Amino acid sequence: MDRKKLELDVGTRTETISRLKTQQYQTRKNDEFQAMGHEIERYENEIGKIEDEELELMVLADKIKADLADEEKKAAEVKDSIARQTTDLDEKSKALDSQLKALTTERSELAGKIDEDLLGRFERLFKSKGDAAVVAIEHGVCTGCHMKVTTATASQVRAGKELVSCENCGRILYDAE
């Protein structure tokens, strides 16, 4: 737009110069002839400046076009990368879904073999304590709450004849050794 505006300005000044030259040759007074000559010269200088500005704008436009091409190339590369990552994530999601279904089926089969009271107790602990519903005893310490358990509790766990819970946190204990 700026280039078009400058071209329009050049056209206007060129018309003015040609009009002044025509008037200059029609005049009979030397003062008027010289004044018109100065006006023509001034307009020619303005045209030169405008053309310089137009050249600068053209150089800038070329630079911007080159930058735009580079950025479009980068954008295409990023788009391809994102498409590949999306495909990879979709594949991983499908794999994880199938793995989740398999594990859910396996859990259901195993849960059917366990006593319902024991399963209910485990699920309550799992909901309240998070992923650490069953923890080990190491050196007489519950690894869930990090509190020392009584000697009697530790011996019951080592015997392995019944399920024993920690007196402090209520988690189900097993012997790590």
C-alpha positions as CSV (number, residue, x, y, z in Angstrom):
1,M,0.0,0.0,0.0
2,D,2.8,2.3,0.9
3,R,4.5,1.6,-2.5
4,K,1.2,2.3,-4.4
5,K,0.9,5.6,-2.5
6,L,4.5,6.5,-3.4
7,E,3.9,5.6,-7.0
8,L,0.8,7.8,-7.0
9,D,2.8,10.7,-5.5
10,V,5.5,10.2,-8.2
11,G,2.8,10.3,-10.9
12,T,1.2,13.5,-9.5
13,R,4.6,15.2,-9.4
14,T,5.5,14.1,-12.9
15,E,2.2,15.5,-14.2
16,T,3.0,18.7,-12.4
17,I,6.5,18.9,-13.9
18,S,5.1,18.4,-17.4
19,R,2.5,21.1,-16.8
20,L,5.2,23.5,-15.5
21,K,7.5,22.8,-18.5
22,T,4.6,23.6,-20.8
23,Q,3.9,26.8,-18.9
24,Q,7.6,27.6,-18.7
25,Y,7.9,27.6,-22.5
26,Q,4.8,29.7,-22.9
27,T,6.0,32.5,-20.5
28,R,7.8,35.5,-21.8
29,K,9.2,36.8,-18.6
30,N,12.6,35.6,-17.5
31,D,11.7,35.8,-13.7
32,E,8.7,33.5,-14.3
33,F,10.8,31.1,-16.4
34,Q,13.4,30.8,-13.7
35,A,10.8,30.4,-10.9
36,M,9.2,27.6,-12.9
37,G,12.6,26.1,-13.4
38,H,13.2,26.1,-9.6
39,E,9.7,24.5,-9.1
40,I,10.5,21.8,-11.6
41,E,13.9,21.1,-9.9
42,R,12.2,20.9,-6.5
43,Y,9.6,18.5,-7.8
44,E,12.3,16.4,-9.5
45,N,14.2,16.2,-6.1
46,E,11.0,15.2,-4.4
47,I,10.5,12.4,-7.0
48,G,14.1,11.2,-6.4
49,K,13.4,11.0,-2.6
50,I,10.1,9.2,-3.2
51,E,11.8,6.7,-5.5
52,D,14.5,6.1,-2.9
53,E,11.7,5.4,-0.3
54,E,10.0,3.1,-2.8
55,L,13.3,1.2,-3.3
56,E,13.7,0.8,0.4
57,L,10.2,-0.5,0.7
58,M,10.9,-3.0,-2.1
59,V,14.0,-4.2,-0.4
60,L,12.1,-4.5,2.9
61,A,9.3,-6.4,1.1
62,D,11.8,-8.8,-0.4
63,K,13.4,-9.4,3.0
64,I,9.9,-10.0,4.5
65,K,9.0,-12.4,1.7
66,A,12.2,-14.4,2.4
67,D,11.5,-14.4,6.2
68,L,7.9,-15.4,5.5
69,A,9.1,-18.4,3.4
70,D,11.5,-19.4,6.2
71,E,8.8,-19.2,8.8
72,E,6.4,-21.1,6.6
73,K,9.0,-23.8,6.2
74,K,9.5,-24.0,10.0
75,A,5.8,-24.0,10.6
76,A,5.4,-27.0,8.2
77,E,8.2,-28.8,10.0
78,V,6.6,-28.2,13.4
79,K,3.2,-29.3,12.0
80,D,4.8,-32.5,10.7
81,S,6.4,-33.1,14.1
82,I,3.2,-32.5,15.9
83,A,1.4,-34.9,13.6
84,R,4.0,-37.6,14.3
85,Q,3.8,-37.0,18.0
86,T,0.0,-37.1,17.9
87,T,0.2,-40.4,16.0
88,D,2.6,-41.8,18.5
89,L,0.5,-40.7,21.4
90,D,-2.6,-42.3,19.8
91,E,-0.8,-45.6,19.4
92,K,0.5,-45.4,23.0
93,S,-3.1,-44.6,24.2
94,K,-4.5,-47.6,22.3
95,A,-1.8,-49.9,23.8
96,L,-2.4,-48.6,27.3
97,D,-6.2,-49.0,26.8
98,S,-5.7,-52.6,25.8
99,Q,-3.3,-53.2,28.7
100,L,-5.8,-51.6,31.1
101,K,-8.6,-53.9,29.8
102,A,-6.4,-57.0,30.2
103,L,-5.4,-56.0,33.7
104,T,-9.0,-55.2,34.6
105,T,-10.0,-58.6,33.4
106,E,-7.2,-60.3,35.3
107,R,-8.1,-58.3,38.5
108,S,-11.7,-59.4,38.2
109,E,-10.7,-63.0,37.8
110,L,-8.3,-62.8,40.8
111,A,-10.8,-60.9,42.9
112,G,-13.4,-63.7,42.4
113,K,-11.0,-66.1,44.1
114,I,-10.6,-63.9,47.2
115,D,-12.9,-63.8,50.3
116,E,-15.3,-60.9,50.0
117,D,-14.6,-59.5,53.5
118,L,-10.9,-59.5,52.8
119,L,-11.4,-57.8,49.4
120,G,-13.7,-55.2,50.9
121,R,-11.1,-54.5,53.6
122,F,-8.4,-54.1,50.9
123,E,-10.5,-51.8,48.8
124,R,-11.3,-49.5,51.8
125,L,-7.6,-49.3,52.7
126,F,-6.7,-48.7,49.0
127,K,-9.2,-45.8,48.8
128,S,-8.1,-44.2,52.1
129,K,-4.3,-44.8,51.9
130,G,-3.7,-44.6,48.2
131,D,-1.5,-47.2,46.5
132,A,0.1,-48.5,49.7
133,A,-2.7,-50.7,51.2
134,V,-0.3,-53.6,51.8
135,V,3.1,-52.8,53.1
136,A,6.2,-54.6,54.4
137,I,7.7,-54.7,57.9
138,E,11.4,-53.9,57.7
139,H,13.5,-54.1,60.9
140,G,10.3,-54.0,63.0
141,V,9.0,-50.8,61.3
142,C,5.8,-50.5,59.2
143,T,6.9,-49.0,55.8
144,G,3.5,-47.4,55.4
145,C,3.5,-45.1,58.5
146,H,7.2,-45.6,59.5
147,M,6.2,-46.4,63.1
148,K,7.7,-49.3,65.1
149,V,5.3,-52.2,65.5
150,T,5.0,-54.3,68.6
151,T,7.1,-57.4,68.9
152,A,3.9,-59.5,69.0
153,T,2.6,-58.0,65.7
154,A,6.0,-58.6,64.1
155,S,6.0,-62.2,65.1
156,Q,2.4,-62.7,63.9
157,V,3.5,-61.3,60.5
158,R,6.6,-63.5,60.4
159,A,4.4,-66.6,61.2
160,G,2.3,-65.8,58.1
161,K,-0.8,-67.7,59.4
162,E,-3.2,-64.8,59.4
163,L,-3.5,-61.3,58.0
164,V,-2.1,-58.7,60.4
165,S,-2.7,-55.0,60.3
166,C,-0.5,-52.2,61.6
167,E,-1.8,-50.8,64.9
168,N,-0.9,-47.3,63.9
169,C,-2.1,-46.9,60.2
170,G,-4.3,-50.0,59.7
171,R,-2.4,-51.2,56.6
172,I,-2.1,-54.9,55.9
173,L,1.4,-56.1,56.8
174,Y,3.7,-58.7,55.3
175,D,7.3,-59.8,56.1
176,A,9.9,-58.3,53.8
177,E,12.6,-60.7,54.9
